[in-house]
Amino acid sequence: MSDESSRYRIGGNAILELLLGDITQQETDAIVNAANSGLLGGGGVDGAIHRAAGPTLLAECRKVRELRGPLPPGEAVATGGGALKVKYVIHTVGPIWQGGQANEANILESCYRTSLQEAHRLSCSSISFPSVSTGVYGYPVEAAAEVALRTVVHELPNFPSVRLARFLLFDQRTRDAYARAARELAETLADLEVDQQ
Ligand code: ADP
């Protein structure tokens, strides 16, 4: 059990939520996939999303891949949601952790920013993120949580159609790391406060 808060208000308008769970079960307008550049599925959350979404997602990813080639790390591209309960899957490619001196933090920041940009462009009012890069790509979860939350909190006001940003964290350790990072951020940022509701 964690006694950390899981719901925050950003700038009085938007909501940030940190939940333990499976992103494939989400009903937000969009979910984000921690994809790889090939866009044709993989392990971890990518595999889970493709399994739950069914073959139309893979077919759409193939088309995107044919049109624009591999997706570079830090960029994001949207497809439909296939059999999922979402309108869109926003695929982004996180950095592979190489020790921290290979621009990993900037690339990770860009993943969250470009995903929000896609969500706003598609008029999504809610989006769910997984913990990008902290699985197979090896990004240390405490450092990734700080980058993820700081970026989403700073960028959300720039993409005002998005009113709810939710993190779907798959295990307790990841959830605790995000909860700690959110509390620390809330201590330093006046426009991030615990939602008392
Ligand atoms: P990456 O290659 O970007 O590291 P992974 O999929 O390996 O991506 O891991 C990213 C995070 O997603 C990890 O914390 C992993 O536990 C988590 N994850 C795996 N399956 C799911 C799921 N169904 N819902 C939410 N998170 C998941």
Boltz pocket constraint, residues with backbone or C-beta under 6 A from the ligand:
constraints:
  - pocket:
      binder: B
      contacts: [[A, 21], [A, 22], [A, 23], [A, 24], [A, 34], [A, 35], [A, 43], [A, 44], [A, 45], [A, 46], [A, 48], [A, 49], [A, 94], [A, 130], [A, 131], [A, 132], [A, 133], [A, 134], [A, 135], [A, 136], [A, 137], [A, 138], [A, 139], [A, 168], [A, 169], [A, 170], [A, 171], [A, 174]]
      max_distance: 6.0
